[in-house]
């Protein structure tokens, strides 16, 4: 079960694939923080329009 890489795909669904790859909430939180940091950095770099 654990040594066959095609087993999670054959079992069906993304839940098995995410569990098989070791994707957990820590990496999800880290990715969310990185995206927010990039977004705020872009907002600080881009000049605002003077209305």
mmCIF file of the N, C-alpha and C atoms, coordinates in Angstrom:
data_MODEL
# 
_entry.id   MODEL 
# 
loop_
_atom_site.group_PDB 
_atom_site.id 
_atom_site.type_symbol 
_atom_site.label_atom_id 
_atom_site.label_alt_id 
_atom_site.label_comp_id 
_atom_site.label_asym_id 
_atom_site.label_entity_id 
_atom_site.label_seq_id 
_atom_site.pdbx_PDB_ins_code 
_atom_site.Cartn_x 
_atom_site.Cartn_y 
_atom_site.Cartn_z 
_atom_site.occupancy 
_atom_site.B_iso_or_equiv 
_atom_site.pdbx_formal_charge 
_atom_site.auth_seq_id 
_atom_site.auth_comp_id 
_atom_site.auth_asym_id 
_atom_site.auth_atom_id 
_atom_site.pdbx_PDB_model_num 
ATOM 1   N N  . UNK A 1 1  ? 0.822  -1.185 0.000  1.00 0.00 ? 1  UNK A N  1 
ATOM 2   C CA . UNK A 1 1  ? 0.000  0.000  0.000  1.00 0.00 ? 1  UNK A CA 1 
ATOM 3   C C  . UNK A 1 1  ? 0.870  1.254  0.000  1.00 0.00 ? 1  UNK A C  1 
ATOM 4   N N  . UNK A 1 2  ? 1.899  1.320  0.831  1.00 0.00 ? 2  UNK A N  1 
ATOM 5   C CA . UNK A 1 2  ? 2.701  2.521  0.934  1.00 0.00 ? 2  UNK A CA 1 
ATOM 6   C C  . UNK A 1 2  ? 3.871  2.557  -0.047 1.00 0.00 ? 2  UNK A C  1 
ATOM 7   N N  . UNK A 1 3  ? 4.219  1.437  -0.620 1.00 0.00 ? 3  UNK A N  1 
ATOM 8   C CA . UNK A 1 3  ? 5.376  1.428  -1.514 1.00 0.00 ? 3  UNK A CA 1 
ATOM 9   C C  . UNK A 1 3  ? 4.974  1.522  -2.982 1.00 0.00 ? 3  UNK A C  1 
ATOM 10  N N  . UNK A 1 4  ? 3.693  1.546  -3.302 1.00 0.00 ? 4  UNK A N  1 
ATOM 11  C CA . UNK A 1 4  ? 3.247  1.622  -4.686 1.00 0.00 ? 4  UNK A CA 1 
ATOM 12  C C  . UNK A 1 4  ? 2.767  3.044  -4.976 1.00 0.00 ? 4  UNK A C  1 
ATOM 13  N N  . UNK A 1 5  ? 3.509  3.818  -5.802 1.00 0.00 ? 5  UNK A N  1 
ATOM 14  C CA . UNK A 1 5  ? 3.115  5.204  -6.039 1.00 0.00 ? 5  UNK A CA 1 
ATOM 15  C C  . UNK A 1 5  ? 1.821  5.344  -6.825 1.00 0.00 ? 5  UNK A C  1 
ATOM 16  N N  . UNK A 1 6  ? 1.399  4.321  -7.559 1.00 0.00 ? 6  UNK A N  1 
ATOM 17  C CA . UNK A 1 6  ? 0.166  4.441  -8.328 1.00 0.00 ? 6  UNK A CA 1 
ATOM 18  C C  . UNK A 1 6  ? -1.072 4.097  -7.498 1.00 0.00 ? 6  UNK A C  1 
ATOM 19  N N  . UNK A 1 7  ? -0.896 3.575  -6.303 1.00 0.00 ? 7  UNK A N  1 
ATOM 20  C CA . UNK A 1 7  ? -2.039 3.192  -5.478 1.00 0.00 ? 7  UNK A CA 1 
ATOM 21  C C  . UNK A 1 7  ? -2.925 4.377  -5.094 1.00 0.00 ? 7  UNK A C  1 
ATOM 22  N N  . UNK A 1 8  ? -2.387 5.516  -4.693 1.00 0.00 ? 8  UNK A N  1 
ATOM 23  C CA . UNK A 1 8  ? -3.289 6.635  -4.360 1.00 0.00 ? 8  UNK A CA 1 
ATOM 24  C C  . UNK A 1 8  ? -4.064 7.145  -5.570 1.00 0.00 ? 8  UNK A C  1 
ATOM 25  N N  . UNK A 1 9  ? -3.452 7.090  -6.739 1.00 0.00 ? 9  UNK A N  1 
ATOM 26  C CA . UNK A 1 9  ? -4.159 7.530  -7.938 1.00 0.00 ? 9  UNK A CA 1 
ATOM 27  C C  . UNK A 1 9  ? -5.270 6.556  -8.296 1.00 0.00 ? 9  UNK A C  1 
ATOM 28  N N  . UNK A 1 10 ? -4.997 5.268  -8.126 1.00 0.00 ? 10 UNK A N  1 
ATOM 29  C CA . UNK A 1 10 ? -6.009 4.266  -8.432 1.00 0.00 ? 10 UNK A CA 1 
ATOM 30  C C  . UNK A 1 10 ? -7.119 4.273  -7.381 1.00 0.00 ? 10 UNK A C  1 
ATOM 31  N N  . UNK A 1 11 ? -6.786 4.644  -6.152 1.00 0.00 ? 11 UNK A N  1 
ATOM 32  C CA . UNK A 1 11 ? -7.793 4.684  -5.092 1.00 0.00 ? 11 UNK A CA 1 
ATOM 33  C C  . UNK A 1 11 ? -8.808 5.782  -5.359 1.00 0.00 ? 11 UNK A C  1 
ATOM 34  N N  . UNK A 1 12 ? -8.394 6.781  -6.114 1.00 0.00 ? 12 UNK A N  1 
ATOM 35  C CA . UNK A 1 12 ? -9.341 7.790  -6.566 1.00 0.00 ? 12 UNK A CA 1 
ATOM 36  C C  . UNK A 1 12 ? -9.368 9.040  -5.722 1.00 0.00 ? 12 UNK A C  1 
ATOM 37  N N  . UNK A 1 13 ? -9.029 10.126 -6.349 1.00 0.00 ? 13 UNK A N  1 
ATOM 38  C CA . UNK A 1 13 ? -9.261 11.403 -5.706 1.00 0.00 ? 13 UNK A CA 1 
ATOM 39  C C  . UNK A 1 13 ? -8.024 12.122 -5.244 1.00 0.00 ? 13 UNK A C  1 
ATOM 40  N N  . UNK A 1 14 ? -8.222 13.386 -4.996 1.00 0.00 ? 14 UNK A N  1 
ATOM 41  C CA . UNK A 1 14 ? -7.109 14.230 -4.577 1.00 0.00 ? 14 UNK A CA 1 
ATOM 42  C C  . UNK A 1 14 ? -6.768 14.045 -3.108 1.00 0.00 ? 14 UNK A C  1 
ATOM 43  N N  . UNK A 1 15 ? -7.725 13.584 -2.303 1.00 0.00 ? 15 UNK A N  1 
ATOM 44  C CA . UNK A 1 15 ? -7.444 13.373 -0.891 1.00 0.00 ? 15 UNK A CA 1 
ATOM 45  C C  . UNK A 1 15 ? -6.359 12.346 -0.684 1.00 0.00 ? 15 UNK A C  1 
ATOM 46  N N  . UNK A 1 16 ? -6.390 11.293 -1.460 1.00 0.00 ? 16 UNK A N  1 
ATOM 47  C CA . UNK A 1 16 ? -5.354 10.274 -1.351 1.00 0.00 ? 16 UNK A CA 1 
ATOM 48  C C  . UNK A 1 16 ? -4.023 10.797 -1.847 1.00 0.00 ? 16 UNK A C  1 
ATOM 49  N N  . UNK A 1 17 ? -4.055 11.598 -2.895 1.00 0.00 ? 17 UNK A N  1 
ATOM 50  C CA . UNK A 1 17 ? -2.809 12.129 -3.446 1.00 0.00 ? 17 UNK A CA 1 
ATOM 51  C C  . UNK A 1 17 ? -2.185 13.101 -2.460 1.00 0.00 ? 17 UNK A C  1 
ATOM 52  N N  . UNK A 1 18 ? -2.997 13.965 -1.832 1.00 0.00 ? 18 UNK A N  1 
ATOM 53  C CA . UNK A 1 18 ? -2.444 14.916 -0.876 1.00 0.00 ? 18 UNK A CA 1 
ATOM 54  C C  . UNK A 1 18 ? -1.907 14.206 0.360  1.00 0.00 ? 18 UNK A C  1 
ATOM 55  N N  . UNK A 1 19 ? -2.607 13.171 0.808  1.00 0.00 ? 19 UNK A N  1 
ATOM 56  C CA . UNK A 1 19 ? -2.115 12.427 1.957  1.00 0.00 ? 19 UNK A CA 1 
ATOM 57  C C  . UNK A 1 19 ? -0.843 11.664 1.590  1.00 0.00 ? 19 UNK A C  1 
ATOM 58  N N  . UNK A 1 20 ? -0.768 11.188 0.375  1.00 0.00 ? 20 UNK A N  1 
ATOM 59  C CA . UNK A 1 20 ? 0.395  10.411 -0.044 1.00 0.00 ? 20 UNK A CA 1 
ATOM 60  C C  . UNK A 1 20 ? 1.633  11.295 -0.158 1.00 0.00 ? 20 UNK A C  1 
ATOM 61  N N  . UNK A 1 21 ? 1.473  12.538 -0.610 1.00 0.00 ? 21 UNK A N  1 
ATOM 62  C CA . UNK A 1 21 ? 2.622  13.413 -0.793 1.00 0.00 ? 21 UNK A CA 1 
ATOM 63  C C  . UNK A 1 21 ? 3.051  14.088 0.506  1.00 0.00 ? 21 UNK A C  1 
ATOM 64  N N  . UNK A 1 22 ? 2.300  13.955 1.554  1.00 0.00 ? 22 UNK A N  1 
ATOM 65  C CA . UNK A 1 22 ? 2.674  14.541 2.821  1.00 0.00 ? 22 UNK A CA 1 
ATOM 66  C C  . UNK A 1 22 ? 2.290  16.003 2.929  1.00 0.00 ? 22 UNK A C  1 
ATOM 67  N N  . UNK A 1 23 ? 1.331  16.442 2.129  1.00 0.00 ? 23 UNK A N  1 
ATOM 68  C CA . UNK A 1 23 ? 0.874  17.832 2.173  1.00 0.00 ? 23 UNK A CA 1 
ATOM 69  C C  . UNK A 1 23 ? 0.023  18.021 3.417  1.00 0.00 ? 23 UNK A C  1 
ATOM 70  N N  . UNK A 1 24 ? 0.431  18.928 4.284  1.00 0.00 ? 24 UNK A N  1 
ATOM 71  C CA . UNK A 1 24 ? -0.358 19.158 5.491  1.00 0.00 ? 24 UNK A CA 1 
ATOM 72  C C  . UNK A 1 24 ? -0.606 20.644 5.693  1.00 0.00 ? 24 UNK A C  1 
ATOM 73  N N  . UNK A 1 25 ? -1.292 20.978 6.759  1.00 0.00 ? 25 UNK A N  1 
ATOM 74  C CA . UNK A 1 25 ? -1.717 22.357 6.982  1.00 0.00 ? 25 UNK A CA 1 
ATOM 75  C C  . UNK A 1 25 ? -0.541 23.291 7.234  1.00 0.00 ? 25 UNK A C  1 
ATOM 76  N N  . UNK A 1 26 ? 0.581  22.770 7.684  1.00 0.00 ? 26 UNK A N  1 
ATOM 77  C CA . UNK A 1 26 ? 1.753  23.624 7.889  1.00 0.00 ? 26 UNK A CA 1 
ATOM 78  C C  . UNK A 1 26 ? 2.216  24.221 6.568  1.00 0.00 ? 26 UNK A C  1 
ATOM 79  N N  . UNK A 1 27 ? 2.296  23.407 5.528  1.00 0.00 ? 27 UNK A N  1 
ATOM 80  C CA . UNK A 1 27 ? 2.722  23.908 4.224  1.00 0.00 ? 27 UNK A CA 1 
ATOM 81  C C  . UNK A 1 27 ? 1.673  24.823 3.618  1.00 0.00 ? 27 UNK A C  1 
ATOM 82  N N  . UNK A 1 28 ? 0.399  24.550 3.885  1.00 0.00 ? 28 UNK A N  1 
ATOM 83  C CA . UNK A 1 28 ? -0.667 25.423 3.405  1.00 0.00 ? 28 UNK A CA 1 
ATOM 84  C C  . UNK A 1 28 ? -0.570 26.800 4.061  1.00 0.00 ? 28 UNK A C  1 
ATOM 85  N N  . UNK A 1 29 ? -0.319 26.838 5.351  1.00 0.00 ? 29 UNK A N  1 
ATOM 86  C CA . UNK A 1 29 ? -0.164 28.111 6.058  1.00 0.00 ? 29 UNK A CA 1 
ATOM 87  C C  . UNK A 1 29 ? 1.079  28.855 5.568  1.00 0.00 ? 29 UNK A C  1 
ATOM 88  N N  . UNK A 1 30 ? 2.154  28.134 5.316  1.00 0.00 ? 30 UNK A N  1 
ATOM 89  C CA . UNK A 1 30 ? 3.370  28.765 4.811  1.00 0.00 ? 30 UNK A CA 1 
ATOM 90  C C  . UNK A 1 30 ? 3.159  29.349 3.423  1.00 0.00 ? 30 UNK A C  1 
ATOM 91  N N  . UNK A 1 31 ? 2.453  28.642 2.563  1.00 0.00 ? 31 UNK A N  1 
ATOM 92  C CA . UNK A 1 31 ? 2.159  29.151 1.221  1.00 0.00 ? 31 UNK A CA 1 
ATOM 93  C C  . UNK A 1 31 ? 1.246  30.365 1.285  1.00 0.00 ? 31 UNK A C  1 
ATOM 94  N N  . UNK A 1 32 ? 0.258  30.346 2.171  1.00 0.00 ? 32 UNK A N  1 
ATOM 95  C CA . UNK A 1 32 ? -0.640 31.498 2.316  1.00 0.00 ? 32 UNK A CA 1 
ATOM 96  C C  . UNK A 1 32 ? 0.135  32.718 2.811  1.00 0.00 ? 32 UNK A C  1 
ATOM 97  N N  . UNK A 1 33 ? 1.013  32.539 3.764  1.00 0.00 ? 33 UNK A N  1 
ATOM 98  C CA . UNK A 1 33 ? 1.829  33.648 4.259  1.00 0.00 ? 33 UNK A CA 1 
ATOM 99  C C  . UNK A 1 33 ? 2.725  34.203 3.168  1.00 0.00 ? 33 UNK A C  1 
ATOM 100 N N  . UNK A 1 34 ? 3.323  33.331 2.364  1.00 0.00 ? 34 UNK A N  1 
ATOM 101 C CA . UNK A 1 34 ? 4.190  33.788 1.284  1.00 0.00 ? 34 UNK A CA 1 
ATOM 102 C C  . UNK A 1 34 ? 3.406  34.583 0.242  1.00 0.00 ? 34 UNK A C  1 
ATOM 103 N N  . UNK A 1 35 ? 2.196  34.126 -0.096 1.00 0.00 ? 35 UNK A N  1 
ATOM 104 C CA . UNK A 1 35 ? 1.386  34.851 -1.074 1.00 0.00 ? 35 UNK A CA 1 
ATOM 105 C C  . UNK A 1 35 ? 0.957  36.214 -0.539 1.00 0.00 ? 35 UNK A C  1 
ATOM 106 N N  . UNK A 1 36 ? 0.607  36.279 0.732  1.00 0.00 ? 36 UNK A N  1 
ATOM 107 C CA . UNK A 1 36 ? 0.232  37.569 1.322  1.00 0.00 ? 36 UNK A CA 1 
ATOM 108 C C  . UNK A 1 36 ? 1.436  38.505 1.349  1.00 0.00 ? 36 UNK A C  1 
ATOM 109 N N  . UNK A 1 37 ? 2.607  37.989 1.671  1.00 0.00 ? 37 UNK A N  1 
ATOM 110 C CA . UNK A 1 37 ? 3.811  38.815 1.701  1.00 0.00 ? 37 UNK A CA 1 
ATOM 111 C C  . UNK A 1 37 ? 4.148  39.351 0.314  1.00 0.00 ? 37 UNK A C  1 
ATOM 112 N N  . UNK A 1 38 ? 4.016  38.521 -0.705 1.00 0.00 ? 38 UNK A N  1 
ATOM 113 C CA . UNK A 1 38 ? 4.279  38.971 -2.074 1.00 0.00 ? 38 UNK A CA 1 
ATOM 114 C C  . UNK A 1 38 ? 3.260  40.026 -2.487 1.00 0.00 ? 38 UNK A C  1 
ATOM 115 N N  . UNK A 1 39 ? 2.006  39.818 -2.140 1.00 0.00 ? 39 UNK A N  1 
ATOM 116 C CA . UNK A 1 39 ? 0.970  40.786 -2.486 1.00 0.00 ? 39 UNK A CA 1 
ATOM 117 C C  . UNK A 1 39 ? 1.205  42.140 -1.849 1.00 0.00 ? 39 UNK A C  1 
ATOM 118 N N  . UNK A 1 40 ? 1.572  42.148 -0.564 1.00 0.00 ? 40 UNK A N  1 
ATOM 119 C CA . UNK A 1 40 ? 1.830  43.427 0.093  1.00 0.00 ? 40 UNK A CA 1 
ATOM 120 C C  . UNK A 1 40 ? 3.086  44.093 -0.451 1.00 0.00 ? 40 UNK A C  1 
ATOM 121 N N  . UNK A 1 41 ? 4.087  43.311 -0.831 1.00 0.00 ? 41 UNK A N  1 
ATOM 122 C CA . UNK A 1 41 ? 5.293  43.892 -1.412 1.00 0.00 ? 41 UNK A CA 1 
ATOM 123 C C  . UNK A 1 41 ? 4.994  44.538 -2.762 1.00 0.00 ? 41 UNK A C  1 
ATOM 124 N N  . UNK A 1 42 ? 4.147  43.891 -3.553 1.00 0.00 ? 42 UNK A N  1 
ATOM 125 C CA . UNK A 1 42 ? 3.778  44.468 -4.852 1.00 0.00 ? 42 UNK A CA 1 
ATOM 126 C C  . UNK A 1 42 ? 2.980  45.754 -4.653 1.00 0.00 ? 42 UNK A C  1 
ATOM 127 N N  . UNK A 1 43 ? 2.094  45.770 -3.668 1.00 0.00 ? 43 UNK A N  1 
ATOM 128 C CA . UNK A 1 43 ? 1.318  46.983 -3.401 1.00 0.00 ? 43 UNK A CA 1 
ATOM 129 C C  . UNK A 1 43 ? 2.210  48.143 -2.966 1.00 0.00 ? 43 UNK A C  1 
ATOM 130 N N  . UNK A 1 44 ? 3.304  47.850 -2.287 1.00 0.00 ? 44 UNK A N  1 
ATOM 131 C CA . UNK A 1 44 ? 4.214  48.907 -1.866 1.00 0.00 ? 44 UNK A CA 1 
ATOM 132 C C  . UNK A 1 44 ? 5.084  49.386 -3.023 1.00 0.00 ? 44 UNK A C  1 
ATOM 133 N N  . UNK A 1 45 ? 5.360  48.536 -3.994 1.00 0.00 ? 45 UNK A N  1 
ATOM 134 C CA . UNK A 1 45 ? 6.229  48.904 -5.110 1.00 0.00 ? 45 UNK A CA 1 
ATOM 135 C C  . UNK A 1 45 ? 5.469  49.701 -6.167 1.00 0.00 ? 45 UNK A C  1 
ATOM 136 N N  . UNK A 1 46 ? 4.259  49.275 -6.482 1.00 0.00 ? 46 UNK A N  1 
ATOM 137 C CA . UNK A 1 46 ? 3.490  49.911 -7.554 1.00 0.00 ? 46 UNK A CA 1 
ATOM 138 C C  . UNK A 1 46 ? 3.053  51.300 -7.124 1.00 0.00 ? 46 UNK A C  1 
ATOM 139 N N  . UNK A 1 47 ? 3.343  52.322 -7.942 1.00 0.00 ? 47 UNK A N  1 
ATOM 140 C CA . UNK A 1 47 ? 2.946  53.677 -7.572 1.00 0.00 ? 47 UNK A CA 1 
ATOM 141 C C  . UNK A 1 47 ? 1.433  53.858 -7.615 1.00 0.00 ? 47 UNK A C  1 
ATOM 142 N N  . UNK A 1 48 ? 0.912  54.636 -6.702 1.00 0.00 ? 48 UNK A N  1 
ATOM 143 C CA . UNK A 1 48 ? -0.512 54.916 -6.657 1.00 0.00 ? 48 UNK A CA 1 
ATOM 144 C C  . UNK A 1 48 ? -0.821 56.097 -7.556 1.00 0.00 ? 48 UNK A C  1 
ATOM 145 N N  . UNK A 1 49 ? -1.993 56.080 -8.145 1.00 0.00 ? 49 UNK A N  1 
ATOM 146 C CA . UNK A 1 49 ? -2.393 57.174 -9.034 1.00 0.00 ? 49 UNK A CA 1 
ATOM 147 C C  . UNK A 1 49 ? -2.807 58.383 -8.217 1.00 0.00 ? 49 UNK A C  1 
ATOM 148 N N  . UNK A 1 50 ? -2.415 59.542 -8.683 1.00 0.00 ? 50 UNK A N  1 
ATOM 149 C CA . UNK A 1 50 ? -2.767 60.784 -8.012 1.00 0.00 ? 50 UNK A CA 1 
ATOM 150 C C  . UNK A 1 50 ? -4.050 61.332 -8.621 1.00 0.00 ? 50 UNK A C  1 
ATOM 151 N N  . UNK A 1 51 ? -5.142 61.245 -7.879 1.00 0.00 ? 51 UNK A N  1 
ATOM 152 C CA . UNK A 1 51 ? -6.435 61.683 -8.415 1.00 0.00 ? 51 UNK A CA 1 
ATOM 153 C C  . UNK A 1 51 ? -6.759 63.086 -7.991 1.00 0.00 ? 51 UNK A C  1 
# 
